Amino acid sequence: MIIRVAFTPAEVVAPETSVCVVVDVLRATSTLATMLAAGCRDVVLEPTVERARAWAERGRLLGGESGGVRPDGFDFGNSPAEYAARDLGGAAIAFATTNGTKALMLAARAPVVLAGCLLNGQAAARFAHREAVERGLDLQIVCAGREEGSAVALDDSFCAGYMVSLILEIGAYGLGRPEGSGRLADSALVALRLYEHYRFDCETAEEAALAAFADATSSRVLGRHGLGADVRYCARADTLEVVPRARLDGEVVRVERAVADVRLASEHFVGCGAAGAEWGLSADSAANSTDRGRT
């Protein structure tokens, strides 16, 4: 198994042989995880606000953003806290955002496509690793990026590095491995080192995330719109066990809850020096990475 990070959707390698975890931590994948945790049963993704509007005639609620703010006539914006405050039991939503929904739709041809963020980092990493092992696939973390996916986003890259650190931990407690030695591609190492940079002097992953987000253009744009509370919400690590899964349904891309709960027993959380060696890192480097990854 090869672990890769695509810093923009254009960098995705061989999606047909990969489990893809799409990350738009500020905010689309954080919002998707939150809306499913709040009881939403089904989300249809659209690349534009105009296409999402058409679903209102079919009884769907509308959610998303244009230029960072809620479009006129939409029931929801792209604020995860907004969805968390509502009981969405049984709701069906059409969702369109500038970067995240486009990235998920582009990745939809992969065998398994998940939405990952800090909120569900542990759950998404475990589920992605399990699917990759069972299916004999590579694992690829796809950053949605900025400017409709044309530019790298520091916040997404940090989150990707956090997920790489979690995958190193997973290798330590024996979920099973395909034949041969797995390895981290250079792209995964770059993301991991970025995460380590911010994690080094921080007590928790959330504190490190807030430090990274403070340097990120995406965060500053949200701040200008008065949405700083969303940045703080999205920085919370491992508060949700929900893993959104995107799939093609004819010409429509739907997102549903992949599993209700993918927690593993707490006694499985052990150091990962041995696992790091398997993934091509020194034991000291792997241990340092995952020690800083715990909250």
N, C-alpha and C positions, 0 to 999 in steps of 0.2 A: 504494500500500500504506500502510495506517495501522498503526502499532505502538502497542499499548495494554498497560496493566497493570491487571489486576483484583486489588485488594488482598484481596478475599475472593471466593469462588465466586459469591456473589449479584451481584457487579458485572460479571460477564461480559456482553459486548455482542455480539450477533449471532454466536453460535458457529458457525452453519451456514455462515458465509462467512469463517471464520478458521482458521488453524493455531493450535492452543492448546498452549502449553507449561506444564504444571502443575508448580508448585514447592512442595515441602514439604521444605525443606533439612534441617530437624531433626525427622523423619529419613526419612520414607517414600520420597521420590523418591531420596534418597541411597542408601537400602537397596535399592531396585529396581535402580538402576544397578549396584550392587555385586554383587547376587545373579546378575544376568545375566552380568556379567563373570566370575563364578566358575563359569559353565557351565550355570546353570539354563536350561532350554529354554522354559518356559511358566509363567506366573503367572496365576492367577484371582483377581480382586479381589472382596472382599466388604465391605459397610459395617459389619458387626458380627462380633464373635468367634463368636457362636452360629452364624451362617450359615457361617462358615469351617469350623467343626468338622465340618459334614456332609460336607465333601470328604475327610476322612480315610478314610471308608468306600470311597471310590473310588481309594484308593492315593496320595493327595497328601500331601506334608508340609505342616505347618501353621506359618505364621509371622505375627507381628504383635504388637500390644500392646493393653492396656487400662489406662488410667491411667498410661501410660508404661512398664509392665513386662510381661514375658512372661506370657500367660495360662496357667493350669494345663493341663497336657497338651499344650501346643504344642511343636513341635520346635525352633522358633526364636523369638526376640523380634523387636524392630524395631531391633536394633543392626547397622549395616552391617559393623562389624569382625567380628562373629560369622560373617557369611556369607563375608567375605573369607578367613577362616581355614579354610574348608571347600572341598573339591572337590565341586561341585554338578553335575558333568557329567551331563546328561540328566535332572536332577531336575524334578519338577512340584510347584509350591507353591501353596497357597491362602493369601492374604495379607489381613489386616484390620487397620486402624489407626484412630485416633480422627479424624484430619483428612485425611491424604493420599489414602487409598483412596476416601473419599467424594468428594473433589474430582475425582479422575480419573474416577470413575463418572459424576459430573454433567456432565463435559466430553465424555463419550464420543460424544455426538451430533455433535460437530464433525468435519469431513472428515479432519483429521489431529490426533491427540492424542499428545503426547510427555511424558515425565517428565524434567524438568530439575533440576539442582542445581549446586553449585559443582564437584563432582567431574567432571562431564561438561559444564561450561558451554560451552566452545568447540565441542565436537562437537554439542551440542543446538542451539546458536544457528545454526551453519552449516546443519544439516539442516533446521531450521525455516524459515530464510530461503530455502533452495533450494526447499522445497516450496511456500512462499507465492508465490515468483516464478513457478514453473512452473505453478501452478494458478490464478494471478491472485487470491489471497486476501489478506486482512489477517493480521497476526500478533499474537497475544494471549498475554501471560504471565499465568497464573492462579495466584495465591497461595492455598495451601490454608488459611492462617490458623490460628487457635486456636479452642478451644471449639466443636469440630465445625463449623468454618468460619464462625462468627458474629462473630469478632473478628479484627482485623488482627494479624499477627505481624511484628515488626520483622525477624526473621531472614529470613523469606520475602521481605519487601519489599527488603531489602538484596540478596539473591540476584537478584531481578528487575531491580534497577538494574544489577547486574554484567552480566546478560545483555543489557540494553539497550545498554550500552557495547560489548559484543562485536558486536552487530548493526550499530552504527555503523561499526566496523572492517570488517565484511564488505562494506558498501556501497563501501568504498574500493578493493577489489581486483576489482571487476567480475564478480560472479557473474551479472549480468544484472538488469534492473529492468523492471517493467511500465511501460506508457505513463503519462506524467504524473508529477508530483513526489510522492514519498512524504513522509510526515510523522510526527512523533512526537505522539501525543495528550498532553494535559496529564498524564494519569496516568503515562505513560512518563517524562516529564520529572521528575515528583516522585520516582519510583523512582531515576532516574539521579542526581539531586541528593543523595538520601540516600546512595547508594553513594559519590559523590564526597566527601561529608562525612567518611566513615570512611576513605576511601582517601587523603586529602590528605597526612597525615603518616606514612603507612605505606610501607615498602619494597615489599611484595608484597600481592597480593590476599588471600592467606591471613592475613597479619597484620591486614589491615583486617577480614576476616571475624571473626576472633577478638575484635576490639574491638567489632564490632557485636553479636556473640553474647553478649558479657559484659553488654550492656544489655538483652538480650532475655529475656522471661519464659520462653519455651520452654527456653532454656539453663539458667536457674536451676532449673526443675522437674527437668530431667535431672540436674543436679548433686545435688539432694536425694535422687535415687534411686541415687546413686553411679555415674552414667553420664557423667561429665565427659569420659571418653576418646572417647565418641561425638561430642561437640561438637568436639573437636580433629580427629577423623577427617573430619567433614563440612565442616570449614573448608578442606580442601586443594583448591586450585583446579586443574582441568584435568589430573587424573591418570588419567581414564578416557576412552576413545573410544566407549564403548557408549551408544547412545541407545535407551532403552526406548520402545516405541510401544504405546499402548492401543487396542483395537478391540472393537467389539461383535460377538459371535458368538452370534446368537440373543438370548437374554436374559442372557447371560454377558459380562462385560467381561474380556478377556484382555490380558496384557502380554507382548510378545515383543521380541526384539532387532530393532530396525528396520534397522540396517546394522552390518556388522562394523567398518568403519573409514571415517570421513568426513574424514580429515585432508586438508589442503591444503598445497601446497608452501610451505616456510618463506619463500621469496622473496616470496610474496604478502602477507606481513604488513608493511604500510607505514602511514604516518600517514594520518589520515582527515579532514584539514581539508576537502577537497573533498566527501567524503561527508557530513560534518556540515552543510555548506551545503545539500546536497540534501535532508537531513532537517529543514531548518528551524532549524538551530543556526548560530551564528557559527562561523567556522573556528577561532578561538582556543578557544571553549568546547568544540568537538568534539575538538580536539587534546588539550586538557587532560584531558578525560574518558577518552580511550582511552590516553593515556600513563600515567595512573594505573591503568588496567585491566590493564596487562601485569605478569606476574610475573617 
